[in-house]
């Protein structure tokens, strides 16, 4: 069985990377392979990173209110690139009214401030089926 | 033979009174640590501050080293400035909120800009997608600045602007608005945050590399010393360092060391220390650990006074007196059970007041969910007014001075800060330390340690990892739609059609020439602003000269 591979990305102009970094470390401590993209990534760059890294999961950290622009674009690009199997999680400040909309476009998990790390680990383990290493 | 030391009164109490009690009734399991992980003893007595030199370490309010405050009369003379940070959507929407805040008894304005403005990008830049007007007000050109302060007389108020990388551009816009209102720059007062070092360390809203960024700041020091002498040219900020997950001590140490760096660069640029240091102010976080925060503010004043006198030879009393703004900790607010945030904020605000803050922003209860509603923002201001007028704490200066615990903590914070200064000095200063990633790593470690303590419930957040309410009712929030973005985009297109574009191009070229030659950039920036150049255009002109900073991502 291969290790779950996660791309943690920080889209948009916002530089508040505390959450992204803490989650990246927690997932790594939980045994996953974590790639952190750094700040100010466009949806195109994020999807390219997921393709290049053969990611199972993309974690987006968005606190600025731009999630309704960024998430649909990421989902669309994943579909275009034949990466629909990649699960997308979003963490940040997401108003209640947007949660259902994000779920409707296929976001697998939406995590608000105060979420225990274990909940995120569990969500990833639930959504990513074990797969054997490709030869 | 080893000499037998006399048993201290505290040790005798521990042996005679404490130990029998602990045998019968042990203490809770703890850990008894501050939110920063600092171990706290159960009791502090005179024995814990035996080395304290009253005259040298504490003195009286208004006396060096100002541990007990910079004003002899504390808040009996003047209350702190109640300055509520606000901004969202279009300049008109924010202008309306400002008028409400002033009418409700606010005594100063504080401008929150949106991310495109903070990053020096116009609304039509691809990275601005979905960000225009979301986290603050969108300011594109002088025309927006005129709308933002429409009907507000700048000569009569003080304005604080939270702007860093594009601080010179936004400041230039403010000055031109003031000029057109007929205000005299010589008496105009306010603050620009203009603290780029903490951007590299914590908030990450940088544009240019560190060294040209420092040049822009020393340009402002020089410009203001001559043209706008009452303007606070920089607000050296620990707030964002703390929000990024630092400890209280790291916030104190990195912020003051940033301050030292700015002073050094100012002196290296040819300024006299007393010519610009009096206009440097500070900005701290008020986090949830009550006493540790109070000790932090007291230690900050003491350290700054000593460093300015001993390291830089400052003679003007105003260079020695650390003035600071405080904001309660946004990161402590919870999306769960938002009404609890009112209580958190009140306690944090009280710690800032007991620590002698000169101005204060109290967060609104809904800020873990969205930008505040008018009702929430008003309640936040009322919280300060209740402390000021009902609690009685403003009757006396530094009420906690002399507390064994507070004095011990103040000494510990001071000692810890000097250790960090030594480490950073050995690296070659703060710019060099940042280039080596030192403060960034220290903060990331501290933030992860806190997260682990929270996960283990060593640290409790009420309503989040204890006392959880599974049936929380929905909470009404301010929802910012895309109308502001549409309007700002349309206006930008209109501006480019109606202004004199040749004049804009000429002004931008002159700006680039100044940047290349090392001349002061403020004067050509004022000309760019008068020609209605946009924030994005002015920043792009300098990007072409200096390049952009890119952080190496690490976790």
Interface residues (C-beta under 8 A of the other chain):
Chain A: X8 X12 X13 X14 X15 X16 X17 X18 X21 X22 X24 X25 X26 X28 X34 X36 X37 X38 X39 X40 X42 X64 X65 X66 X67 X68 X69 X70 X93 X95 X96 X97 X112 X113 X114 X116 X117 X118
Chain B: X115 X116 X118 X119 X121 X126 X127 X128 X129 X130 X131 X134 X135 X199 X203 X204 X205 X206 X243 X244 X245 X331 X334 X335 X336 X368 X369 X370 X444 X447 X448 X451 X455 X461 X464 X465 X474 X477 X479 X480 X551 X552 X553 X554 X555
